[in-house]
Amino acid sequence: MIFIKYMVTFNDKIIEMGCDFWIDTEEDAPSVVTRMTGIQPSWATTKGEIFRTRPHNAIPSKEIPGKFFKQNLWELSGTAYFEKDDHLIPFKSIDMLEMIEKRKSSFQKIFRNYKYKCLLHFCYVNRHKLQFRIPPELWRRIAPYGLLVDFDLYLLSNSKKNSINRIKTGTEMGCTLYIETGKNSPSIVTEMTGISPTRIKRKGYPDIPYTEPGTHPVFDEKNVWFYDTFDNRKASKYFDLVYQSNEILDLIESRLESFRKVFRRFKNSGLILHCSMGHYNFQFRIRPDMWKRIAKLNIPVDFYLYYISTPYFDD
C-alpha cells in the first residue's frame, strides 16, 4: 500500500506530521465499515474506479487516465500538525485509538473480518536526524487490535537534488538493548540473566569511543549494560528495520523471568532501533506479532534514524 502525499515548504526545523487509519475491505464495499461504525470516512475507493490523486490544501484532485484502483479502501485522516518536536510522531495515533475504543465492539467485528488494517504515521522533516520513542503504554494499547503500524517519513531539502532516488546507497541498521544499573556495576545484569554484554559503560571511566588521543578524555556519567546487533543492508530493506530486534527479543524470551526482574529493578531500560540511511523517503512497518512481543516486556523502544549524504548526492 502506497499513499502519495504532497511536499510543502517549512521553516527551519518545523515538521508536518499526522496519522491516518485505513481498512482494506477486500471484496466488500467501503460503505460496510461506515454502516457498522457510523463514521464517515475522509476518503474511500472502490476497486476498478479510475485513479484520482487525493486533494491536499489548495491542490485539487486529479484524474489519471488509464490507471484504476486495485483495492476497496476505507480511510479516516487525522488532523495534520506542524511541530518542532519529532518525539511526538507516534502519539498522533492517539486520536485514532480513542475513536476505536469508543466503538470497540463494532471495530472488533470489523478487525475480525478484514486482514489489512493500518495506522499510517507520516512526517515531513527538514533535518537529517529523527529520534522518537514508543513508550510501553502505547505498545500495550495498540497490541490487542492486531493493527499494522506504518511510518512514512520524508526528508525535505532546499537542494534541487532531493528528488533523486538513492536506492543504491548502503546503510547500517541494528538494535541495542540497554539497561542503566544506577549505582550498581553493569555486571549485575550478567549475574541476573547469565548473558554477557557486547559492551558496558562504567560511571567515571573514560568513554573510549569518544575519547581521541591527545584530547581531554570524556568520562561516562552512568553505569550501562548493552547488548548490540548490527546488519548491513541496502536501502530497499529499510522496511525491515524493526525486525533487527528479533535476535534480542529471542534472547530476552529465552530468559524471560530473569529479564523481567531486571526491568522491574532497573527502570531505565529499553530497546534502541537505529539506522543510517541514504534515501529521502524512509518507510518501516511494525506488524501485530511484534507489537505483542514488545508489549509483554513493558519497556520503551527508541528509534534513531539518520539521513546520510554521499559524495554523489550532497545537499
N, C-alpha and C positions, 0 to 999 in steps of 0.2 A: 504494500500500500504506500503510495507516494502522494503527498499533498504539496501543491505548489503555492507558496506564499510570496508576496511581493516585498522586495527590499526597499527600505526607506532610509532617509538621511538622519543621523543622530548627532547631538552634541557630544563632546568628549565624555566617554565612559557611561553615557546613558544608554540603556538597552531596552528593547521591547521584548516582553515575554508574556506567555499565556498558556492555556491548556484547553484542548478540545477533547470531546468524548464522542467516539463513533462506534457503531454496531453494524457489522455485515449481516444483513437479514437473509442471506443466502437466497432461497427461492421465494421467500415471502416479500411482499411489498413493504417499503419502509413504514407505511401507514399503520402496520400491525403494532409497531413499537409505540407510535403516537396514541393509538387506541388503548393499549394496555396501561400506559403510564399517565396519559392525559397531558403530556408535554409536547408542545410543538417544536420540531427540530429547527435549527438555524439553517440547515441545508440538507436536502435529501436527493438521491439519484436512483433511477431505475435502470437496470441492465438493458442495454440496447438504445438508450437515449443518445442523441447527438451530444458530444462532449462540449461543455461550456466551462470556461475558466470561472473561478469564483470571484465575485466583486470584492474590491478592497478599497476602503475610503472613497476617493473620488474616481477610482478606476472601475468602469462598468464591466459587467460580464461579457465575455467574447466567445462566440461560437467558433469551433474548429471543424471545418468541413471534413468529412471522411473519417473522423475519429468518434468512437462510441464508448460509452461507459460499459465496463465489463462486470460490474457488481451492483447489487442493491445495497445502498448505504443510508443509514440514518445518523445524522451528526448534530451535536449541540456544541456551539462555540462559546467558550468562556470570554470574559472581558479581558482584552489585552491591556497590559500595564507598561508604563515607562518607569524603569527603576535604575538605580545606580548599584544595587546590591545583587550580584548573581547568586548569592546564597539562597535567594527566595525562589529560584526556578522550580524546585519540586513542590513548593507549597501552593502553586497556582492550581493544583488538583483539588484543593480543599473544598472549593465551591461545588465541584462535580461530585465529590464524595458525600457532601451534605445532601445534595439532591437525591442521590441514590439511596441514602439511608432513610430519607423521609418517605420514600416509596419502596421500601426494602422488599416487600413481598412481590410486588409487580416486577421489579428488576431481577429478583432471584429466578422467577419463571422465565424471563427473557434470557438470562445468562445460561440457564439450562438448555434452552432451545438453540442458541446460536454460539458457535465456537469462537468466532473472532469478534472481540470487543476490546476497545483500547482507549487508554488515556494518552493523548499525544501532547507532550510539553514542547513548546517551541521557544526559541530565544535568538534574537539578533544582537550581536555584540561587536563592539569595535576595539576590543583589546585582546591581546594574544594569550591570556591565561584565564581560565574559568575554574572556580572552585565552589562546590556546593555539597551539602550534606543531606542525606535522607535519614532522619532520626528514627529510633526504634518504634515510636508510636505510629509513624506513618507506614512503616513496614507492616505492623500488626493490623492497621486499619484497612489497608488495601488487600492483604493476603487472602481473606475469606472469599473474595468475589471472583477470583480466577481471571483477572484482567491482564492483558498485555499492557505494558507501560513503555511508551516510546519517548525518546529525547531527540529532538531535531534541532541542531544548533548551527548557526550561520555566523561566520566571521565577516564583518563588513570592513572595507578598506577604502581609503581615498585613491588607492592605486588603480590604474586602468587595467591592471593585470588580475584583478580579483575575480574575474570570470574564468580564469584558466583552470582547467581540471588538473589537479596534482596527483592523480591516482597512482603514478609510478613512484611517488615519494615513499620511502620506507618509514617505519615507525617502531616504537618500542612501547609495549604496554605490559602491565603486571598488576599484582595485588600484594598488599602488605598488611599483615596482622600486627597491630601494635598494642602493647599493654604497659601503661605507666604504673610503676610499682611504688610510687611515693618515696618513703624513707627506706624502703626495703631494697636490697640488691636485686637486679633482674634475675639472678639465679633462682630466686624463689619460685618463679613461674616454671622453670625447668624441673624443679623438685616436685611441684604440684601436678605437673602434666606428664612428665617423662619425655618431653620434646625439647630438643636442643634448638636454640635460636640460630638464625642465619647471621645475626649481629645484635649487639647491645650498645646502649649508651649508659654511662655511669656519671652521675652528677659530680661536677668538679674536675672531671678528666678532660683532656683535650679532645675536641671533636675532630678526629683525624681527617675525614674527607674535606673539611672546610678550613683546614689549617695548612697554609702554604709555607715552604721553607723560607726563612728569613723574615717572616712576619710574626706579629704577636699572635699566640695561639688563641683559638676560640674554645671556650670551655662549655661543656654540656650543663644544662640547667635542670635536667630531670633524669631519673633512672627509667630506662625504657627497654623492654624486651621486644624484639622484632622477628617476624618470620616473613621472608620475601619470596615472591616468584616473579619471573620475567619471561617475556616471549617477544621475539622479533617478528613482526607481521608486515604485510603490505596494507595500504590504505583501504583496500576493498574489504578487509576483515575488521574494520572498526566496529561493525555491528556486534561482534563477538566480545567486546570489551568486558562485559560483566562476567563472562564465563572464565575469565582469568582467576576468579575466586574459587573455582571448583576444587583445585588441589588443596587450598587452605580449608575450605569447608569440609572436605573429606577427612582431613586431618583432625579438625575440631570434633566432628561427629564420631570419629573412632575413639575419642576420649571425652565424650560429651559431658559427663558428670563432673570430671576434673576441671574442664574449661568453664563450666557454669559456676563452679565455686570460685574460679579465678575472676570471672566477670563480675560476680557479686561483690567480691572483696576489693577489686581494683576497678572503680567506675570509669576511669579514663582509659577505656579500651575500645577498639573498633577495627574496621577494615578501611583501607585506602585503596581505591582503584585509580590507577594513574596511566596516562597515555600522552605521548608526544606525537603530533600529527601534522601532516603537510597538506591537508585538504581543507578548503574553505567551508564545506558542508560536512558536518560530523553527525552521524546517527548511531544510536545504540538502543537496544531493547532489553527490558527485563521481563522475562516470561514468568508465568504463575508459579512454576516449580521453584524458581529462585526466590521469589517473594516469600514463599512458605518456609524455605530453608533458613533464610536470614531472620525472618520474623521470630522463629523459635529461639534464636540466640540472644535477642534483646540487646543488640549493640548497634551503633550507628555505622553508616557507610559514607565515607567521604570520596568525592570524585575530584581528581586533579587532572585537568585537561590543558595541554599546552599546544598552541599552534606554532609550528616551526617554519622558517623560511629556508630556501635552498639557494645556492649561487645563481640558479637559473630563474628563480621566482622571487626575488627580493621585493619587499614592499618599499 
